């Protein structure tokens, strides 16, 4: 497990697949604000943003014991305050979203996992109706589609999801389409249904989740319906800002973290992915859950509660999707990204090992 924190580097740990207990095994302090992490397909390299005004990304070698060490050169993203990154399915390119100026960067990945010089930087333009958060573009996430054919960038500032085609020979992005979300919704993150025909887009500024139908051949999204991430009549005690979204591997449930209400919403997926039904919310195990993630087995869910310095751990009922908290939340400074991974070099199922 790797936990990115504001101001506290990357915490390296193990979690017990049965009890959910987290144990620290090390730290990597060479990056100030690693607000998002991604693992290479090989499992031998970890990539981290540094969410600073002069944004950078870096590669870290993953040792046999899961420890981290610098790998190659730290690369500038060409933008400000990067908040998200993703490895293209081919494993040869790293994609980074720069929130501060609404841009998306591409870096090649070498055979050893190190990053090369940036090959492209595309900048979004426009704004939205929220005078505090949408004066300009703010790319908050960049993610390849399930087939790796297209790359989608979610921009909170312009209420738009942009679709690009990545030229893998030259590391260049070409815009294919734009999908406008509701004005003032502030789309933050999306997650695909496993079959790839639908995506679920979280609106940070209007506390919603939107179902969008996806054409995997054209890379186009068409919105189909929007609903709140909180039950009717809920008073979050202030403004609520949904953040993370994940989909169960079987495509039956969607989970969304609510910052403000400090909860995780559980949705049932209906109509083969075309609909969502809110089932319930449970306390996130702390304050301001910026991130949530599922263990490789799908049987545990983790929340990164930024403001309370706690990682919540939940058992996932595979039949109902229900979340049950496991023990006391794990204490760690300002957790903003929680990345559970398979044990390095491990074999078998997650039930018979810690990871």
DRENMIMAR-289936 format. One line per field, with one value per residue (C-alpha): residue in three letters; x, y, z. Coordinates in Angstrom, 1 decimal, always signed. Layout:
<atoms>
type: ALA:...
u: X:...
v: Y:...
w: Z:...
</atoms>
This chain:
<atoms>
type: UNK:UNK:UNK:UNK:UNK:UNK:UNK:UNK:UNK:UNK:UNK:UNK:UNK:UNK:UNK:UNK:UNK:UNK:UNK:UNK:UNK:UNK:UNK:UNK:UNK:UNK:UNK:UNK:UNK:UNK:UNK:UNK:UNK:UNK:UNK:UNK:UNK:UNK:UNK:UNK:UNK:UNK:UNK:UNK:UNK:UNK:UNK:UNK:UNK:UNK:UNK:UNK:UNK:UNK:UNK:UNK:UNK:UNK:UNK:UNK:UNK:UNK:UNK:UNK:UNK:UNK:UNK:UNK:UNK:UNK:UNK:UNK:UNK:UNK:UNK:UNK:UNK:UNK:UNK:UNK:UNK:UNK:UNK:UNK:UNK:UNK:UNK:UNK:UNK:UNK:UNK:UNK:UNK:UNK:UNK:UNK:UNK:UNK:UNK:UNK:UNK:UNK:UNK:UNK:UNK:UNK:UNK:UNK:UNK:UNK:UNK:UNK:UNK:UNK:UNK:UNK:UNK:UNK:UNK:UNK:UNK:UNK:UNK:UNK:UNK:UNK:UNK:UNK:UNK:UNK:UNK:UNK:UNK:UNK:UNK:UNK:UNK:UNK:UNK:UNK:UNK:UNK:UNK:UNK:UNK:UNK:UNK:UNK:UNK:UNK:UNK:UNK:UNK:UNK:UNK:UNK:UNK:UNK:UNK:UNK:UNK:UNK:UNK:UNK:UNK:UNK:UNK:UNK:UNK:UNK:UNK:UNK:UNK:UNK:UNK:UNK:UNK:UNK:UNK:UNK:UNK:UNK:UNK:UNK:UNK:UNK:UNK:UNK:UNK:UNK:UNK:UNK:UNK:UNK:UNK:UNK:UNK:UNK:UNK:UNK:UNK:UNK:UNK:UNK:UNK:UNK:UNK:UNK:UNK:UNK:UNK:UNK:UNK:UNK:UNK:UNK:UNK:UNK:UNK:UNK:UNK:UNK:UNK:UNK:UNK:UNK:UNK:UNK:UNK:UNK:UNK:UNK:UNK:UNK:UNK:UNK:UNK:UNK:UNK:UNK:UNK:UNK:UNK:UNK:UNK:UNK:UNK:UNK:UNK:UNK:UNK:UNK:UNK:UNK:UNK:UNK:UNK:UNK:UNK:UNK:UNK:UNK:UNK:UNK:UNK:UNK:UNK:UNK:UNK:UNK:UNK:UNK:UNK:UNK:UNK:UNK:UNK:UNK:UNK:UNK:UNK:UNK:UNK:UNK:UNK:UNK:UNK:UNK:UNK:UNK:UNK:UNK:UNK:UNK:UNK:UNK:UNK:UNK:UNK:UNK:UNK:UNK:UNK:UNK:UNK:UNK:UNK:UNK:UNK:UNK:UNK:UNK:UNK:UNK:UNK:UNK:UNK:UNK:UNK:UNK:UNK:UNK:UNK:UNK:UNK:UNK:UNK:UNK:UNK:UNK:UNK:UNK:UNK:UNK:UNK:UNK:UNK:UNK:UNK:UNK:UNK:UNK:UNK:UNK:UNK:UNK:UNK:UNK:UNK:UNK:UNK:UNK:UNK:UNK:UNK
u: +0.0:+1.2:-0.4:+0.3:+0.0:+0.2:+3.5:+4.4:+5.7:+4.6:+3.9:+4.7:+2.7:+1.0:-2.6:-4.0:-6.5:-8.7:-8.7:-7.8:-5.1:-2.4:+1.2:+3.8:+7.0:+8.7:+8.4:+9.7:+10.2:+11.7:+8.4:+6.6:+3.0:+2.4:-1.4:-1.8:+0.0:-0.1:+1.6:+3.2:+1.6:+4.7:+4.5:+8.1:+7.7:+5.4:+4.6:+3.8:+2.8:+4.1:+1.1:+3.1:+3.0:+5.7:+4.4:+6.5:+6.2:+8.6:+9.2:+10.2:+11.6:+9.6:+11.8:+11.1:+9.9:+7.8:+10.3:+10.8:+13.9:+14.3:+14.3:+15.6:+15.0:+12.2:+10.3:+8.3:+4.7:+4.7:+1.6:+0.6:-0.5:-0.9:-3.6:-3.8:-1.8:-2.4:-0.2:-1.5:-2.4:+0.6:+2.9:+4.9:+3.4:+2.4:-0.5:-0.8:-3.6:-2.5:-5.3:-3.8:-3.8:-6.1:-3.5:-2.6:+0.9:+2.4:+5.8:+7.3:+8.2:+11.5:+12.1:+13.4:+10.3:+12.0:+10.4:+11.6:+11.2:+7.6:+6.3:+3.1:+1.1:-2.5:-4.2:-7.9:-9.7:-12.9:-14.6:-17.7:-20.4:-18.8:-16.8:-14.5:-13.7:-14.3:-12.6:-10.5:-9.8:-8.9:-8.0:-8.6:-8.2:-6.9:-7.7:-7.4:-10.6:-10.8:-9.5:-6.7:-7.9:-8.8:-7.8:-10.4:-9.6:-12.1:-12.0:-13.7:-13.2:-14.9:-17.6:-16.2:-14.9:-12.4:-11.5:-8.1:-6.5:-2.9:-0.4:+1.7:+4.5:+5.2:+3.4:+1.1:-2.6:-5.2:-8.6:-11.5:-14.5:-15.9:-18.8:-20.4:-21.6:-24.2:-23.1:-21.5:-21.4:-17.6:-16.8:-13.9:-13.4:-15.0:-14.9:-15.8:-18.2:-16.1:-17.8:-16.7:-20.1:-20.9:-18.9:-19.9:-18.9:-18.7:-19.8:-17.8:-19.5:-23.2:-22.8:-24.0:-23.1:-23.9:-24.3:-22.8:-23.0:-19.6:-19.0:-15.7:-15.2:-15.6:-14.5:-17.7:-19.7:-23.5:-25.0:-28.0:-29.0:-27.9:-28.7:-27.4:-24.7:-26.6:-30.1:-33.0:-33.3:-29.7:-28.1:-24.3:-23.8:-22.3:-21.4:-20.7:-17.9:-17.9:-14.4:-13.5:-15.5:-14.8:-16.7:-16.7:-15.0:-18.3:-19.9:-22.7:-21.9:-20.4:-18.9:-18.5:-16.7:-18.5:-16.4:-18.4:-20.9:-17.8:-19.4:-19.2:-22.3:-23.2:-25.0:-26.5:-25.8:-29.0:-29.9:-26.6:-24.7:-27.2:-28.6:-27.7:-29.8:-28.5:-28.7:-27.1:-24.2:-21.8:-19.4:-16.0:-13.9:-12.7:-13.1:-12.9:-12.4:-10.5:-9.9:-11.2:-10.0:-10.7:-8.2:-7.3:-9.6:-12.5:-13.2:-11.8:-12.4:-10.1:-10.8:-8.2:-9.6:-7.4:-8.5:-8.5:-5.4:-7.1:-7.5:-10.8:-11.0:-14.2:-15.2:-17.2:-20.0:-19.6:-23.3:-24.9:-22.0:-22.6:-19.6:-18.7:-15.9:-13.1:-11.5:-10.1:-9.1:-5.4:-3.7:-1.4:-0.8:-3.1:-3.8:-5.0:-4.3:-4.5:-3.2:-3.5:-1.6:-0.7:+2.3:+5.5:+6.3:+3.4:+1.3:-2.1:-5.1:-5.2:-6.9:-3.7:-1.3:-0.8:-0.2
v: +0.0:+3.5:+6.6:+10.0:+13.0:+16.7:+17.7:+14.2:+12.3:+8.8:+6.3:+2.7:+0.0:-3.4:-4.2:-7.4:-8.8:-10.2:-7.6:-4.5:-3.5:-1.3:-1.5:+1.1:-0.4:+2.7:+6.2:+8.1:+11.8:+13.0:+14.5:+17.3:+16.9:+13.6:+14.1:+11.3:+8.0:+5.4:+2.0:+0.8:-2.3:-4.2:-3.3:-2.3:+1.5:+4.0:+7.4:+10.5:+14.1:+16.9:+19.3:+22.5:+25.7:+24.4:+21.0:+17.9:+14.2:+11.5:+7.8:+5.6:+2.1:-0.4:-2.9:-6.5:-5.5:-2.7:+0.0:+3.0:+4.7:+7.5:+6.3:+8.6:+12.3:+14.4:+15.9:+19.2:+18.8:+22.2:+23.2:+24.2:+22.1:+18.7:+16.6:+13.4:+11.0:+7.7:+5.2:+4.5:+0.7:+0.1:+1.2:+3.5:+6.9:+8.8:+11.3:+14.1:+16.6:+20.1:+21.6:+25.0:+26.0:+23.4:+21.4:+17.8:+16.6:+13.5:+11.9:+8.8:+5.9:+4.1:+0.4:+0.8:+2.7:+6.1:+9.2:+11.0:+14.6:+15.8:+15.1:+17.1:+19.6:+20.6:+23.5:+23.8:+27.2:+28.6:+29.1:+28.3:+30.2:+29.6:+32.8:+31.2:+27.9:+28.3:+31.5:+29.4:+25.8:+23.3:+19.8:+17.5:+14.1:+12.3:+8.7:+6.3:+4.5:+0.8:-0.1:+2.4:+3.9:+7.3:+9.5:+11.5:+14.7:+15.9:+19.7:+21.2:+24.8:+24.5:+21.9:+19.7:+16.3:+16.3:+13.3:+12.9:+10.3:+9.5:+9.0:+6.3:+6.6:+10.3:+10.9:+13.5:+14.2:+15.1:+16.3:+14.2:+15.6:+17.6:+16.7:+19.6:+18.8:+20.8:+24.4:+24.9:+21.2:+21.2:+17.7:+16.3:+12.6:+9.8:+6.1:+3.6:+0.6:-2.6:-3.2:+0.3:+1.4:+3.8:+6.2:+7.9:+11.6:+13.2:+16.9:+18.5:+21.8:+20.6:+17.4:+15.1:+12.0:+11.8:+8.6:+9.1:+6.6:+6.0:+5.2:+3.3:+3.6:+7.4:+8.3:+10.3:+10.7:+11.4:+12.3:+10.2:+11.3:+13.1:+12.6:+13.8:+12.0:+12.4:+11.1:+13.5:+16.0:+15.4:+18.4:+18.0:+20.9:+23.1:+22.7:+19.1:+18.4:+14.9:+13.7:+10.1:+7.6:+3.8:+1.0:-2.6:-5.1:-6.8:-3.5:-3.8:-1.0:+2.5:+4.3:+8.1:+10.0:+13.1:+15.8:+17.9:+15.2:+13.0:+9.9:+7.2:+6.9:+3.4:+3.2:+0.1:-0.1:-0.7:-1.4:-2.9:+0.3:+2.9:+3.8:+4.3:+4.0:+5.5:+2.8:+4.5:+6.5:+5.5:+7.7:+7.8:+7.2:+10.8:+14.3:+15.4:+12.1:+13.3:+9.8:+6.2:+3.0:-0.7:-3.4:-5.7:-8.4:-5.9:-7.0:-3.9:-0.2:+2.5:+6.2:+9.0:+11.5:+14.6:+16.9:+14.3:+12.4:+9.1:+6.2:+4.5:+0.7:-1.1:-4.6:-4.8:-7.4:-8.8:-9.6:-6.4:-3.9:-2.9:-1.3:-2.3:-0.4:-2.5:-1.3:+2.1:+4.3:+4.3:+7.5:+9.2:+12.9:+14.3:+11.2:+12.3:+9.2:+5.6:+3.0:-0.6:-3.0:-6.6:-7.7:-7.4:-10.7:-12.2:-15.2:-16.6:-14.6:-11.7:-13.9:-15.8:-12.9:-9.4:-6.7
w: +0.0:-0.9:+0.7:-0.7:+1.7:+1.6:+3.2:+4.4:+1.4:+0.6:+3.4:+2.5:+4.3:+4.3:+4.9:+6.2:+3.8:+6.5:+9.2:+7.1:+9.6:+8.1:+9.1:+8.1:+6.6:+5.3:+3.9:+0.9:+1.7:-1.6:-2.8:-1.0:-2.1:-3.8:-4.1:-6.7:-7.3:-10.1:-10.5:-13.7:-15.3:-14.5:-10.8:-10.8:-10.9:-9.1:-10.5:-8.3:-9.0:-6.9:-6.5:-6.4:-8.5:-10.7:-11.1:-11.5:-11.9:-11.0:-11.3:-8.3:-8.5:-6.5:-4.6:-3.9:-0.4:-1.8:-0.8:-3.1:-4.5:-7.1:-10.7:-13.4:-13.7:-12.1:-15.0:-15.1:-16.2:-17.9:-15.8:-12.3:-9.4:-11.0:-9.3:-11.2:-13.4:-15.2:-17.0:-20.5:-20.8:-23.1:-20.3:-22.5:-21.6:-18.5:-18.6:-16.1:-15.4:-14.2:-12.2:-11.8:-15.5:-17.0:-19.1:-19.8:-20.2:-21.8:-20.8:-22.4:-20.1:-20.8:-20.7:-17.1:-16.1:-16.0:-17.5:-20.6:-21.6:-22.1:-25.6:-25.5:-23.5:-24.4:-22.7:-22.1:-22.5:-21.0:-17.7:-15.7:-13.7:-10.3:-9.6:-7.0:-8.7:-12.4:-13.5:-15.8:-16.8:-14.1:-15.4:-12.4:-13.9:-17.0:-17.7:-20.6:-21.7:-20.9:-24.4:-24.3:-27.6:-26.2:-23.3:-21.3:-19.4:-16.8:-16.4:-13.3:-14.5:-17.8:-17.0:-19.8:-20.4:-23.3:-25.3:-27.0:-29.2:-28.1:-30.9:-29.1:-31.7:-30.9:-27.6:-29.0:-28.1:-30.7:-29.5:-30.7:-28.9:-26.0:-23.7:-21.8:-18.3:-16.4:-16.0:-12.6:-11.8:-11.7:-13.0:-11.0:-11.6:-13.7:-13.5:-16.2:-15.9:-16.5:-19.9:-21.0:-22.4:-19.5:-17.3:-14.1:-13.6:-10.2:-10.0:-7.2:-7.2:-7.4:-5.4:-8.2:-10.2:-13.8:-16.0:-19.4:-22.3:-24.0:-27.6:-27.5:-31.3:-31.4:-27.9:-27.3:-24.1:-24.0:-20.6:-19.7:-16.2:-13.0:-9.3:-6.0:-4.1:-0.8:+0.2:-0.2:+2.7:+3.9:+5.6:+5.2:+7.7:+4.9:+1.3:+0.2:-2.3:-3.8:-4.8:-5.5:-7.5:-8.0:-9.5:-8.3:-10.6:-11.3:-12.3:-9.8:-7.4:-7.5:-4.5:-4.2:-1.4:+0.0:+1.5:+3.9:+4.6:+5.3:+3.9:+1.2:-0.9:-2.3:-5.6:-7.2:-10.9:-12.9:-16.6:-17.5:-16.4:-17.7:-14.3:-10.7:-7.6:-4.3:-1.6:+1.4:+2.8:+5.6:+7.6:+5.8:+8.9:+9.2:+7.7:+4.1:+2.2:-0.8:-2.2:-2.0:-3.5:-3.7:-2.8:-5.7:-4.4:-4.2:-0.6:+1.1:+0.5:+1.8:+2.3:+2.5:+5.0:+4.4:+7.2:+10.0:+9.1:+8.9:+6.4:+6.8:+6.1:+5.2:+4.4:+1.2:+1.0:-2.5:-2.8:-1.5:-1.8:+1.8:+3.6:+7.2:+9.0:+10.2:+13.4:+14.2:+11.1:+10.5:+11.6:+9.1:+8.1:+5.5:+3.4:-0.1:-2.2:-1.0:-3.5:-2.4:-4.7:-5.1:-3.1:-5.1:-6.6:-4.8:-6.0:-5.1:-3.9:-1.6:+1.0:+1.7:+1.9:+3.1:+0.6
</atoms>
